[in-house]
Amino acid sequence: MTTKPTVLVLMFLLAGCGGETKESSVVTPIDPLYELIVSDLAKGDPPVLDFVGTQVWINPDFCNGDSLFYRWGTEIEMDDELVEALQRASEQTSPFPVHGDFGPDGRVTEIASFHEDFYYQDDNTQVDAKCMIQFWRPGYTPDGRRAVVRFYYGPSPHGAVGTYVLQHTEGGWEIVASKIDYYA
């Protein structure tokens, strides 16, 4: 029996490829806690009347920096475990999982003038959104049963930060506390 040279080369190449495997590019699903927060925000009134849409617009990048910097003024109780979870999250560099599904209440979108609309909404321009947010990375307790999520919230003339504390139960994530703090 004779073997063609092409087959021998292929067998040689395949034999050398066994040591290292490449991860497949699987779409990362959105954690259900994000969808829960977006759905909760979509139920509220828009912060200004020029925001006329029904969906929450979500910036497709995580906020940079420590989300605890904006901790003052919040009335939400965060125990040491949750504070440490936020500190650990702020040290991560994972990309925002933009390929997931936020359901009918949210839309991940590049917002053309995000800063201007986010903070200083022009009264002459209507925006087809309920509000706009940009998440920091969420902090999870070591057991994975509690989470704290913070995000910029807009529009607001001087900035606003939302904080949600969530608990994971047999039925999924539940909101334990939430607050949007406006800064003067």
Buried (B, 14 or more C-beta within 10 A) or exposed (E): EEEEEEEEEEEEEEEEEEEEEEEEEEEEEBBBBBBBBBBBBBEEEBBBEBBEBEBBBBBBBBBEEBBBEBBEEBEBEBEEEBBBBBEBBBEEEEEBBBEBEBBEBBBBBEBEEBEBBBBBBEEEEEBEBBBBBBBBBBBBBEEEEBBBBBBBBBBBEEBBBBBBBBEBEEEEBEBBBBEBBEEE
